[in-house]
C-alpha cells in the first residue's frame, strides 16, 4: 500500500486544540470587557494551569493597564 502524504508536524492542526484556543479567546474577550481581576485570573489559569508566578503577575499587570485605558484613566 502506498504511503499517504502528511503535512509536517508543525503544520498539522488538532481540532480540539483549535476549539480550546477559540474558547479561551472568547472567554478572555468577555472578561476584558466585563470582568474583574479574579475573572481574568480564573480564565488564564483554566487555559494554562502551570503558569508561573512571574508570568501570572505580568499578565495581571497588563490586565490592569488595559482596564485603565479602557476606562480613560490613563
C-alpha positions in Angstrom: 0.0 0.0 0.0 1.5 3.4 -0.9 2.1 5.9 1.9 -0.1 8.9 2.1 1.3 12.4 2.2 1.0 14.1 5.6 1.8 17.8 6.3 4.8 18.4 8.5 4.0 18.0 12.2 4.2 21.8 12.9 1.6 22.4 10.2 -0.9 19.8 11.4 -3.9 21.1 13.2 -5.6 19.4 16.1 -9.3 20.3 16.1 -9.6 20.0 19.8 -6.7 22.4 20.4 -8.2 24.9 17.9 -11.5 24.7 19.7 -9.9 25.2 23.1 -7.9 28.2 21.8 -11.0 29.8 20.3 -13.0 29.2 23.5 -10.1 30.8 25.5 -10.1 33.8 23.2 -13.9 34.2 23.5 -13.7 34.0 27.4 -10.8 36.4 27.5 -12.6 38.9 25.3 -15.6 38.7 27.6 -13.5 39.1 30.8 -11.6 42.1 29.3 -14.9 43.8 28.5 -17.0 43.0 31.6 -14.9 41.1 34.2 -12.5 41.9 37.0 -9.1 40.7 38.0 -10.4 37.5 39.7 -12.3 36.5 36.5 -9.2 37.2 34.4 -7.0 35.0 36.6 -9.6 32.2 36.6 -9.7 32.2 32.8 -6.0 32.4 32.5 -5.4 29.5 34.9 -8.1 27.4 33.2 -6.2 27.7 29.9 -2.7 27.4 31.3 -2.8 25.8 34.8 1.0 25.6 35.0 1.6 29.3 34.5 4.5 30.6 36.6 4.0 33.3 39.3 6.1 35.7 37.3 4.1 35.2 34.1 0.8 35.5 36.0 2.0 38.7 37.7 3.0 40.2 34.3 -0.4 39.2 32.8 -2.3 40.8 35.7 -0.3 44.0 35.3 -1.2 44.0 31.6 -4.8 43.5 32.5 -4.7 46.5 34.8 -3.2 48.7 32.1 -5.9 47.6 29.7 -8.7 48.2 32.2 -7.3 51.7 33.0 -7.0 52.6 29.3 -10.5 51.3 28.6 -11.9 53.4 31.4 -10.0 56.5 30.4 -7.8 56.7 33.5 -4.6 56.9 31.6 
